[in-house]
Structure formats: C-alpha cells, structure tokens
Amino acid sequence: MSMQRCAPEAPLYEGELIEEGALFHALADPARLRILATLARADDERCVCDFTVGLALNQSTVSHHLKILKAAALVIGERRGTWGFYRLAPGARERIERALERTLPAAVRA
C-alpha cells in the first residue's frame, strides 16, 4: 500500500510561481502565440509594423503584446527611430519546456 503525500516533493517556491505565472500569462493570448510563432520561424528580426498587418491589430495593441512577451523574457526588442524590432530570445523554447516540466512533472503525465 503506498502512502499519498499531502504536498509535492519538490514544491515551486513563491519566486518560481511568480516567474512561471508571468510566462504562462504571456502565452495565454492567441495574438501573442502568433507573434511567438512568427518570430520562431523568422530568419531575422521583425518590425512591429509587420505584426500590425499580419494580425490586423493596431500598433499600440501589438506593442502591448510585445511588452508582455519581453517582460516574460521570450522576445528581445530594440528601438530604431519610431519602430521597434523584435526577435525570439535565445533559449525561449527551452524556458517554456522547463516551466512546463517544473509545473507538470513527468509523474503527472499519464
């Protein structure tokens, strides 16, 4: 007979929960997922103006989404003149995979 535990063996600590929460929040919007997918497939950086046309969103809305992705360390941005240019942050995919693994460890998968 196995004993069940009340708490997980390796709990996430408050700082990790905040960090993972910000990451999952950044991934929780379809427009942000489309931005990430576009950047992941891009050979080079993309201008905010590229997303306004592709997503049919105004510039301020796209900039807001990019700000959230940047805060979650998923994209890197640079301003040139009036436009911002963005690319996928190094290790973004690995960061997402690691967050999923820490939040939903292999033992939970069935």
C-alpha positions as CSV (number, residue, x, y, z in Angstrom):
1,M,0.0,0.0,0.0
2,S,1.5,3.3,-1.0
3,M,1.2,6.4,1.1
4,Q,0.0,9.6,-0.7
5,R,1.7,12.8,0.2
6,C,-0.3,16.0,1.0
7,A,2.3,18.3,-0.6
8,P,4.5,17.7,-3.7
9,E,8.0,16.5,-3.0
10,A,9.6,19.4,-4.8
11,P,7.3,22.4,-4.5
12,L,7.6,25.5,-6.5
13,Y,8.7,28.4,-4.4
14,E,7.0,31.8,-4.4
15,G,9.6,33.4,-6.7
16,E,9.3,30.4,-9.2
17,L,5.5,30.7,-9.1
18,I,5.6,34.3,-9.9
19,E,8.0,33.7,-12.8
20,E,6.1,30.8,-14.2
21,G,2.8,32.7,-13.8
22,A,4.2,35.6,-15.9
23,L,5.4,33.1,-18.5
24,F,2.1,31.3,-18.8
25,H,0.3,34.7,-18.8
26,A,2.4,35.7,-21.8
27,L,1.5,32.5,-23.6
28,A,-2.2,32.8,-22.8
29,D,-3.2,35.1,-25.6
30,P,-3.7,33.9,-29.2
31,A,-2.1,37.1,-30.6
32,R,1.0,36.6,-28.5
33,L,1.2,33.0,-29.6
34,R,1.0,34.1,-33.2
35,I,3.8,36.7,-32.6
36,L,6.0,34.0,-31.0
37,A,5.3,31.5,-33.8
38,T,6.2,34.1,-36.4
39,L,9.4,35.1,-34.6
40,A,10.3,31.4,-34.2
41,R,10.1,30.9,-37.9
42,A,11.8,34.1,-38.9
43,D,15.3,34.2,-40.2
44,D,15.7,37.7,-38.8
45,E,14.1,40.2,-36.5
46,R,10.6,41.6,-37.3
47,C,9.3,45.1,-37.1
48,V,6.2,46.0,-35.1
49,C,4.6,47.1,-38.4
50,D,4.9,43.5,-39.7
51,F,2.6,42.3,-36.9
52,T,0.1,45.1,-37.3
53,V,-0.7,43.9,-40.8
54,G,-0.4,40.2,-40.1
55,L,-2.5,40.2,-37.0
56,A,-4.9,43.0,-38.1
57,L,-4.2,44.9,-34.9
58,N,-3.2,48.5,-34.4
59,Q,0.3,49.4,-33.5
60,S,-0.4,50.1,-29.8
61,T,-2.0,46.8,-29.3
62,V,0.9,44.9,-30.9
63,S,3.3,46.9,-28.8
64,H,1.4,46.0,-25.7
65,H,1.6,42.3,-26.6
66,L,5.3,42.6,-27.3
67,K,5.9,44.3,-24.0
68,I,4.3,41.3,-22.2
69,L,6.4,38.9,-24.2
70,K,9.5,40.9,-23.4
71,A,8.7,41.0,-19.7
72,A,8.5,37.2,-19.8
73,A,11.9,37.1,-21.4
74,L,10.5,35.4,-24.5
75,V,11.5,38.2,-27.0
76,I,14.2,40.7,-27.3
77,G,13.4,44.2,-28.7
78,E,15.3,47.1,-30.0
79,R,14.0,50.5,-30.9
80,R,15.2,52.2,-34.2
81,G,13.6,55.5,-34.9
82,T,9.9,55.3,-34.4
83,W,9.7,51.5,-34.8
84,G,10.6,48.6,-32.6
85,F,12.3,45.4,-33.9
86,Y,11.9,42.1,-32.2
87,R,13.3,38.6,-32.3
88,L,12.9,35.4,-30.3
89,A,15.0,35.5,-27.1
90,P,17.8,32.9,-27.0
91,G,16.5,29.9,-25.0
92,A,12.9,30.9,-25.2
93,R,11.7,27.4,-26.2
94,E,13.8,25.7,-23.6
95,R,12.4,28.1,-21.0
96,I,8.9,27.2,-21.9
97,E,9.7,23.5,-21.8
98,R,11.4,23.8,-18.4
99,A,8.4,25.7,-17.0
100,L,6.0,23.0,-18.2
101,E,8.2,20.3,-16.7
102,R,8.5,22.1,-13.3
103,T,4.8,22.8,-13.2
104,L,3.6,19.5,-14.6
105,P,6.3,17.0,-13.8
106,A,6.6,13.7,-15.8
107,A,4.9,11.8,-13.0
108,V,1.7,13.8,-13.6
109,R,1.6,12.8,-17.3
110,A,-0.4,9.7,-17.9
